[in-house]
Amino acid sequence: MPETVTLLAAASDQQGPGDTLRIVLVVSMAGVVLLAWFLLRGYRDNDHND
């Protein structure tokens, strides 16, 4: 039984950058959406441009 726990712990340490990469992708996608919203809201015509 202790060998199984040791193997599972070693396998979980070797997962790689999966969670970190997923977080970076989600945050970057949210940043792209916010940047697009910020840039595109300036093109909206509200008839205030005389």
A tleap script that builds the chain and sets N, CA, C and O, in Angstrom:
source leaprc.protein.ff14SB
mol = sequence {
  NMET PRO GLU THR VAL THR LEU LEU ALA ALA
  ALA SER ASP GLN GLN GLY PRO GLY ASP THR
  LEU ARG ILE VAL LEU VAL VAL SER MET ALA
  GLY VAL VAL LEU LEU ALA TRP PHE LEU LEU
  ARG GLY TYR ARG ASP ASN ASP HIE ASN CASP
}
set mol.1.N position { 0.808 -1.205 0.000 }
set mol.1.CA position { 0.000 0.000 0.000 }
set mol.1.C position { 0.854 1.274 0.000 }
set mol.1.O position { 0.526 2.196 -0.746 }
set mol.2.N position { 1.927 1.378 0.790 }
set mol.2.CA position { 2.760 2.586 0.740 }
set mol.2.C position { 3.405 2.787 -0.624 }
set mol.2.O position { 3.670 3.921 -1.024 }
set mol.3.N position { 3.662 1.684 -1.348 }
set mol.3.CA position { 4.241 1.834 -2.679 }
set mol.3.C position { 3.256 2.517 -3.628 }
set mol.3.O position { 3.658 3.304 -4.485 }
set mol.4.N position { 1.985 2.218 -3.472 }
set mol.4.CA position { 0.955 2.829 -4.317 }
set mol.4.C position { 0.876 4.323 -4.054 }
set mol.4.O position { 0.773 5.121 -4.985 }
set mol.5.N position { 0.924 4.695 -2.790 }
set mol.5.CA position { 0.867 6.116 -2.439 }
set mol.5.C position { 2.083 6.839 -2.988 }
set mol.5.O position { 1.968 7.957 -3.489 }
set mol.6.N position { 3.244 6.210 -2.899 }
set mol.6.CA position { 4.471 6.809 -3.433 }
set mol.6.C position { 4.387 6.963 -4.946 }
set mol.6.O position { 4.794 7.992 -5.485 }
set mol.7.N position { 3.866 5.957 -5.634 }
set mol.7.CA position { 3.731 6.036 -7.087 }
set mol.7.C position { 2.727 7.110 -7.501 }
set mol.7.O position { 2.949 7.831 -8.475 }
set mol.8.N position { 1.629 7.214 -6.764 }
set mol.8.CA position { 0.639 8.249 -7.081 }
set mol.8.C position { 1.198 9.638 -6.840 }
set mol.8.O position { 0.933 10.558 -7.615 }
set mol.9.N position { 1.968 9.799 -5.776 }
set mol.9.CA position { 2.580 11.104 -5.504 }
set mol.9.C position { 3.599 11.453 -6.573 }
set mol.9.O position { 3.675 12.608 -6.993 }
set mol.10.N position { 4.375 10.492 -7.019 }
set mol.10.CA position { 5.362 10.745 -8.067 }
set mol.10.C position { 4.667 11.059 -9.389 }
set mol.10.O position { 5.136 11.913 -10.142 }
set mol.11.N position { 3.562 10.386 -9.680 }
set mol.11.CA position { 2.829 10.644 -10.923 }
set mol.11.C position { 2.188 12.023 -10.895 }
set mol.11.O position { 2.135 12.698 -11.924 }
set mol.12.N position { 1.701 12.453 -9.734 }
set mol.12.CA position { 1.071 13.775 -9.669 }
set mol.12.C position { 2.112 14.886 -9.790 }
set mol.12.O position { 1.789 15.983 -10.246 }
set mol.13.N position { 3.338 14.622 -9.396 }
set mol.13.CA position { 4.398 15.618 -9.557 }
set mol.13.C position { 4.845 15.738 -11.010 }
set mol.13.O position { 5.419 16.756 -11.397 }
set mol.14.N position { 4.592 14.721 -11.808 }
set mol.14.CA position { 5.053 14.711 -13.196 }
set mol.14.C position { 3.947 15.072 -14.179 }
set mol.14.O position { 4.037 14.719 -15.355 }
set mol.15.N position { 2.910 15.763 -13.728 }
set mol.15.CA position { 1.798 16.111 -14.607 }
set mol.15.C position { 2.189 17.162 -15.630 }
set mol.15.O position { 1.602 17.214 -16.711 }
set mol.16.N position { 3.149 17.987 -15.319 }
set mol.16.CA position { 3.558 19.025 -16.255 }
set mol.16.C position { 2.808 20.319 -16.014 }
set mol.16.O position { 2.171 20.497 -14.976 }
set mol.17.N position { 2.887 21.211 -16.968 }
set mol.17.CA position { 2.312 22.551 -16.786 }
set mol.17.C position { 0.838 22.632 -17.168 }
set mol.17.O position { 0.386 23.693 -17.598 }
set mol.18.N position { 0.083 21.564 -17.028 }
set mol.18.CA position { -1.304 21.535 -17.478 }
set mol.18.C position { -2.178 22.580 -16.818 }
set mol.18.O position { -2.837 23.356 -17.510 }
set mol.19.N position { -2.198 22.619 -15.491 }
set mol.19.CA position { -3.052 23.574 -14.785 }
set mol.19.C position { -2.586 25.002 -15.017 }
set mol.19.O position { -3.405 25.894 -15.237 }
set mol.20.N position { -1.299 25.224 -14.970 }
set mol.20.CA position { -0.767 26.568 -15.182 }
set mol.20.C position { -1.077 27.053 -16.595 }
set mol.20.O position { -1.468 28.203 -16.791 }
set mol.21.N position { -0.903 26.186 -17.563 }
set mol.21.CA position { -1.183 26.554 -18.949 }
set mol.21.C position { -2.663 26.838 -19.144 }
set mol.21.O position { -3.024 27.757 -19.878 }
set mol.22.N position { -3.517 26.070 -18.503 }
set mol.22.CA position { -4.964 26.292 -18.597 }
set mol.22.C position { -5.327 27.647 -17.998 }
set mol.22.O position { -6.144 28.370 -18.569 }
set mol.23.N position { -4.740 28.002 -16.864 }
set mol.23.CA position { -5.021 29.292 -16.235 }
set mol.23.C position { -4.533 30.427 -17.121 }
set mol.23.O position { -5.235 31.423 -17.292 }
set mol.24.N position { -3.338 30.288 -17.686 }
set mol.24.CA position { -2.799 31.326 -18.563 }
set mol.24.C position { -3.686 31.506 -19.788 }
set mol.24.O position { -3.929 32.638 -20.206 }
set mol.25.N position { -4.173 30.424 -20.369 }
set mol.25.CA position { -5.044 30.522 -21.532 }
set mol.25.C position { -6.365 31.197 -21.205 }
set mol.25.O position { -6.841 32.030 -21.976 }
set mol.26.N position { -6.960 30.851 -20.077 }
set mol.26.CA position { -8.244 31.453 -19.694 }
set mol.26.C position { -8.073 32.938 -19.427 }
set mol.26.O position { -8.896 33.743 -19.863 }
set mol.27.N position { -7.021 33.310 -18.720 }
set mol.27.CA position { -6.788 34.723 -18.419 }
set mol.27.C position { -6.474 35.501 -19.687 }
set mol.27.O position { -6.925 36.637 -19.840 }
set mol.28.N position { -5.712 34.913 -20.594 }
set mol.28.CA position { -5.394 35.622 -21.838 }
set mol.28.C position { -6.630 35.776 -22.712 }
set mol.28.O position { -6.796 36.811 -23.357 }
set mol.29.N position { -7.498 34.773 -22.749 }
set mol.29.CA position { -8.737 34.898 -23.514 }
set mol.29.C position { -9.629 35.988 -22.925 }
set mol.29.O position { -10.237 36.758 -23.668 }
set mol.30.N position { -9.710 36.060 -21.609 }
set mol.30.CA position { -10.491 37.123 -20.977 }
set mol.30.C position { -9.872 38.484 -21.277 }
set mol.30.O position { -10.599 39.456 -21.486 }
set mol.31.N position { -8.563 38.569 -21.302 }
set mol.31.CA position { -7.890 39.817 -21.638 }
set mol.31.C position { -8.156 40.239 -23.065 }
set mol.31.O position { -8.331 41.427 -23.337 }
set mol.32.N position { -8.188 39.281 -23.986 }
set mol.32.CA position { -8.477 39.593 -25.391 }
set mol.32.C position { -9.903 40.116 -25.529 }
set mol.32.O position { -10.143 41.072 -26.267 }
set mol.33.N position { -10.838 39.507 -24.834 }
set mol.33.CA position { -12.230 39.960 -24.890 }
set mol.33.C position { -12.346 41.371 -24.331 }
set mol.33.O position { -13.014 42.214 -24.930 }
set mol.34.N position { -11.715 41.643 -23.202 }
set mol.34.CA position { -11.776 42.984 -22.619 }
set mol.34.C position { -11.091 44.015 -23.514 }
set mol.34.O position { -11.580 45.137 -23.645 }
set mol.35.N position { -9.992 43.657 -24.117 }
set mol.35.CA position { -9.302 44.570 -25.023 }
set mol.35.C position { -10.145 44.856 -26.259 }
set mol.35.O position { -10.219 46.000 -26.707 }
set mol.36.N position { -10.777 43.832 -26.812 }
set mol.36.CA position { -11.641 44.033 -27.975 }
set mol.36.C position { -12.817 44.927 -27.615 }
set mol.36.O position { -13.184 45.812 -28.387 }
set mol.37.N position { -13.410 44.701 -26.448 }
set mol.37.CA position { -14.528 45.545 -26.017 }
set mol.37.C position { -14.074 46.987 -25.853 }
set mol.37.O position { -14.774 47.907 -26.276 }
set mol.38.N position { -12.930 47.193 -25.256 }
set mol.38.CA position { -12.422 48.548 -25.022 }
set mol.38.C position { -12.127 49.259 -26.342 }
set mol.38.O position { -12.438 50.441 -26.494 }
set mol.39.N position { -11.536 48.551 -27.285 }
set mol.39.CA position { -11.201 49.168 -28.562 }
set mol.39.C position { -12.438 49.391 -29.430 }
set mol.39.O position { -12.557 50.428 -30.082 }
set mol.40.N position { -13.346 48.438 -29.443 }
set mol.40.CA position { -14.507 48.543 -30.318 }
set mol.40.C position { -15.569 49.493 -29.799 }
set mol.40.O position { -16.398 49.961 -30.580 }
set mol.41.N position { -15.574 49.793 -28.515 }
set mol.41.CA position { -16.590 50.714 -28.013 }
set mol.41.C position { -16.346 52.130 -28.518 }
set mol.41.O position { -17.266 52.948 -28.520 }
set mol.42.N position { -15.133 52.430 -28.943 }
set mol.42.CA position { -14.838 53.738 -29.497 }
set mol.42.C position { -15.415 53.920 -30.883 }
set mol.42.O position { -15.566 55.053 -31.341 }
set mol.43.N position { -15.742 52.830 -31.564 }
set mol.43.CA position { -16.297 52.918 -32.910 }
set mol.43.C position { -17.817 53.040 -32.903 }
set mol.43.O position { -18.424 53.223 -33.959 }
set mol.44.N position { -18.431 52.944 -31.750 }
set mol.44.CA position { -19.875 53.077 -31.644 }
set mol.44.C position { -20.258 54.513 -31.908 }
set mol.44.O position { -19.633 55.427 -31.369 }
set mol.45.N position { -21.268 54.732 -32.722 }
set mol.45.CA position { -21.696 56.086 -33.077 }
set mol.45.C position { -22.912 56.450 -32.239 }
set mol.45.O position { -23.979 55.858 -32.397 }
set mol.46.N position { -22.755 57.413 -31.358 }
set mol.46.CA position { -23.837 57.857 -30.495 }
set mol.46.C position { -24.362 59.228 -30.880 }
set mol.46.O position { -25.070 59.858 -30.094 }
set mol.47.N position { -24.032 59.701 -32.062 }
set mol.47.CA position { -24.436 61.031 -32.544 }
set mol.47.C position { -23.915 62.153 -31.659 }
set mol.47.O position { -24.515 63.226 -31.586 }
set mol.48.N position { -22.818 61.906 -31.000 }
set mol.48.CA position { -22.182 62.959 -30.187 }
set mol.48.C position { -20.973 63.544 -30.918 }
set mol.48.O position { -20.329 64.466 -30.418 }
set mol.49.N position { -20.670 63.015 -32.081 }
set mol.49.CA position { -19.518 63.484 -32.844 }
set mol.49.C position { -19.976 64.549 -33.834 }
set mol.49.O position { -20.494 64.227 -34.903 }
set mol.50.N position { -19.787 65.794 -33.483 }
set mol.50.CA position { -20.203 66.882 -34.379 }
set mol.50.C position { -19.062 67.367 -35.233 }
set mol.50.O position { -19.240 68.278 -36.041 }
savepdb mol mol.pdb
quit
